[in-house]
Amino acid sequence: MQSVVAHCSLATAAANPRCFSLSLAQQQAPPSQLLLRNHQHHLLLCQCDEASSSSSPRLLASSASPFFLQSHDRLRSSGETTGSTRDGQFCIVATSIATSAPPDLPPSAPLKQEGDIRVVKITDDTISLQGRSLERLKYEIEYGLKRGTTDNSYLVKGQTHTALIDIPDQAFSKAFLETLATTTDLKRLTYLILGHFSPKRVESLVGLADALAERDEPLQVYCSNPAAQQLKSVVPSDLLEKRFIITVVKADDNLDLGGGHKLQFILTPTPRWPDGMCIYDPATQLIFTNKLFSAHVSAGNGFDLGGWDEYGEDWRFFYDCMLSPVAKQADAVLDKLPLIAQFSTPTYQGKRGIDVIKTDVKFLLSSILSKLNIPISKSVRFSEITGPGDALVTAAICPLHGPIVRSSLTELFREYRVWTQAKLKQVEEATVAVIYASAYGNTAALAQAISQGISKAGVGIETVNAEVCTMEEVAAVMKQCSGFVVGSPTLGGNMPTPVKEALGVILKDDDARSKPCGVFGSLGWSGEAIDEIEQRLKDGGFSFAFPTIRCTFKPTQSTLQICEESGTDLAQAVRKAKRKQKYSSSDAQSLVATNVEQAVGRVVGALCVLSAKDGDAESAMLASWVSQASFVPPGITIAVAKERAVEGLVLVGGKFVLNVLGQGKSAAASKQLLKPFKPGENRFGELPTKQTESGNTILVDAIAWLECTVTKRMETGDHWVLYAAVDSGKLQDDRTLTAVHQRKTGARY
Ligand SMILES: Cc1cc2nc3c(=O)[nH]c(=O)nc-3n(C[C@H](O)[C@H](O)[C@H](O)COP(=O)(O)O)c2cc1C
């Protein structure tokens, strides 16, 4: 007996070809007739004629075997009606073909006003309330791409109970509570589930308590233990006792809302979010992942329409900022989330991880299938039939920020694995320990920017949140690291006890004295904690890689820039020490350029100075890997090393000036730009400069300058290649030829 399960649906956008797919689960097919011999799932993708849905579907992709074509004919005969037919050989189940866009993909609505709430229907009983902002693009490093953000909450309506998953930041409180009242019967709201909680969300929580004040029963809050502690420390205790009942969730607990919505909790702590928790709903196959798989971007219709092309860089940027510094813990978290895109049935069993090689085929299949945008409520039914046992079959990832991930689900999950593995490899080679505590997030933001700078220079990071780590863990990290930074807020004239204890561990570690270190912290007015850490490390004979960073309350953009550059300086010191070690142990030949390197060194471009500014943060670099890339509109490419300070200022949408230096006139600028700089130091020194209208720096002695906007970035080994459109420019000296940088080897500039 062979069984065939088929899913049919029209693609959503009117401009799209009308497509349906046929996915075959088959146990006993003759292997010679199968496209993918070793896998249980086979794909047939067809396209209907635009004019008539009854005309013959055209095959887009299939094994082209008789077996498939026969199945296809049978499917066509059962056509546009819902139902199943049996003929002894096959069991065909087909949905009716929708004639309009599926209801769960509403058209994109423009942002009406800052902080408005977009309501997105995901399934019949799950909606998302998304607070949208274009403003929240400053002062926090993960907003670097400047695409705004969304803060997403989710309402899951079970047969007996309704649960609200996550509560938004204070910026969205008022609009959120108003929208919540119109989208749900608050009397039925039994549970609030917090995948993460921070003091910035108290206002929304208190507002919710007020909105529920009239009813007798308190709201039941489900969250992790660290979130419960945080709640108790920031929400007034009388309010907490009167209006809420807190249940601390343990690993693998669940909560039944009725109608199959038996929510499963998966604890996913990281040093950045010790209270992290994911929630899986088997009824809809939605997973609510809070910060994981988030992106800061507000455009679109709430889903990831446009897929990787549209959002890939946003996801990557968020990951780089927030998760790459905690790669080890991120790896452990991914192990706990064996997500399988709904349509790709895995051949393996077990909850532990996903083998990338095994998922390659599934990746291809599911990415084609997910593009078809079958409404989630319908597609769950089919993937249940072909369900893979104990993996989490997932129709969509519902994160705290940015789009609900549907089309790129497999890619995103897979890339998270790839990025994490790459970071773990860096951790193996050399790491810097980032040890800190932060009550209100300001020191954490500094730690994050420092980590970003370390990561850019290709060095691994071990993030230690002193509040949730044991001192044994601190000691182990200190033994293994090649450099470290310590950060603390000042509270009541002191450093918090966990930082004090961690400092004690560091001071006792004799090996740590030879490792480059740094101190940072946020303060209000006196900053005793930072002074004390600095003094005690100085007294202990530790060597500082950068001047201590003192930040008053919330960091500004230029403070974050200083943090990032300081992190890069520290990482470069660590790498230099490692290189020294390596070369002293291997033969001197390795320093001589190979023939290939010498040949690569003959590739030349104009010698230029790139200058970029963003708010009060400014930087510049000497650049010679520059090339014209387009006539109309005029465009150029330029390679920027990942660890370069200016790199964070030339993200997509960012502007820069390319100053082209002249032959025989480049010495002063080269000398100035090649100097070592302190973090945040002015790069131009005494060079005569002037400004463009947007504030970018022009070198008066350059023979030409171009003001450009970055439109694309491509990752290429240790550099980013930027493609930038030229907005304006001027030839300042028409007699001098362009300077070029002749190199002896392609292994260095
Ligand atoms: C209860 C409390 C006590 C504080 N005491 C001090 C202090 O003695 N000296 C000081 O410079 N700042 C003090 N501050 C300000 C904090 O250091 C400042 O808010 C800092 O940004 C907190 O950093 P964090 O967000 O990393 O916790 C205090 C803040 C609070 C809330």
The ligand as an SDF file (V2000), in Angstrom:
LIG
                    3D

 31 33  0  0  0  0  0  0  0  0999 V2000
   18.6540   52.5250   43.2720 C   0  0  0  0  0  0  0  0  0  0  0  0
   19.6960   53.2150   42.4580 C   0  0  0  0  0  0  0  0  0  0  0  0
   20.8640   53.6550   43.0670 C   0  0  0  0  0  0  0  0  0  0  0  0
   21.8410   54.2950   42.3270 C   0  0  0  0  0  0  0  0  0  0  0  0
   22.9750   54.7180   42.9190 N   0  0  0  0  0  0  0  0  0  0  0  0
   23.9330   55.3460   42.2000 C   0  0  0  0  0  0  0  0  0  0  0  0
   25.1220   55.8280   42.8160 C   0  0  0  0  0  0  0  0  0  0  0  0
   25.3460   55.7100   44.0200 O   0  0  0  0  0  0  0  0  0  0  0  0
   26.0460   56.4380   42.0680 N   0  0  0  0  0  0  0  0  0  0  0  0
   25.8800   56.5920   40.7170 C   0  0  0  0  0  0  0  0  0  0  0  0
   26.7740   57.1200   40.0560 O   0  0  0  0  0  0  0  0  0  0  0  0
   24.7530   56.1660   40.0980 N   0  0  0  0  0  0  0  0  0  0  0  0
   23.7830   55.5520   40.8020 C   0  0  0  0  0  0  0  0  0  0  0  0
   22.6380   55.1210   40.1960 N   0  0  0  0  0  0  0  0  0  0  0  0
   22.4680   55.3100   38.7390 C   0  0  0  0  0  0  0  0  0  0  0  0
   22.8520   54.0410   37.9620 C   0  0  0  0  0  0  0  0  0  0  0  0
   24.2190   53.7540   38.1130 O   0  0  0  0  0  0  0  0  0  0  0  0
   22.5280   54.2760   36.4960 C   0  0  0  0  0  0  0  0  0  0  0  0
   21.1070   54.2820   36.3730 O   0  0  0  0  0  0  0  0  0  0  0  0
   23.1100   53.2380   35.5610 C   0  0  0  0  0  0  0  0  0  0  0  0
   22.7920   53.5970   34.2190 O   0  0  0  0  0  0  0  0  0  0  0  0
   22.5520   51.8340   35.8200 C   0  0  0  0  0  0  0  0  0  0  0  0
   23.2130   50.9350   34.9670 O   0  0  0  0  0  0  0  0  0  0  0  0
   22.5120   49.5870   34.4950 P   0  0  0  0  0  0  0  0  0  0  0  0
   21.4110   49.9700   33.5390 O   0  0  0  0  0  0  0  0  0  0  0  0
   23.5870   48.8240   33.8000 O   0  0  0  0  0  0  0  0  0  0  0  0
   21.9940   48.9020   35.6940 O   0  0  0  0  0  0  0  0  0  0  0  0
   21.6400   54.4980   40.9320 C   0  0  0  0  0  0  0  0  0  0  0  0
   20.4630   54.0650   40.3420 C   0  0  0  0  0  0  0  0  0  0  0  0
   19.4950   53.4380   41.0870 C   0  0  0  0  0  0  0  0  0  0  0  0
   18.2330   52.9890   40.4170 C   0  0  0  0  0  0  0  0  0  0  0  0
  1  2  1  0
  2  3  1  0
  2 30  2  0
  3  4  2  0
  4  5  1  0
  4 28  1  0
  5  6  2  0
  6  7  1  0
  6 13  1  0
  7  8  2  0
  7  9  1  0
  9 10  1  0
 10 11  2  0
 10 12  1  0
 12 13  2  0
 13 14  1  0
 14 15  1  0
 14 28  1  0
 15 16  1  0
 16 17  1  0
 16 18  1  0
 18 19  1  0
 18 20  1  0
 20 21  1  0
 20 22  1  0
 22 23  1  0
 23 24  1  0
 24 25  2  0
 24 26  1  0
 24 27  1  0
 28 29  2  0
 29 30  1  0
 30 31  1  0
M  END
$$$$
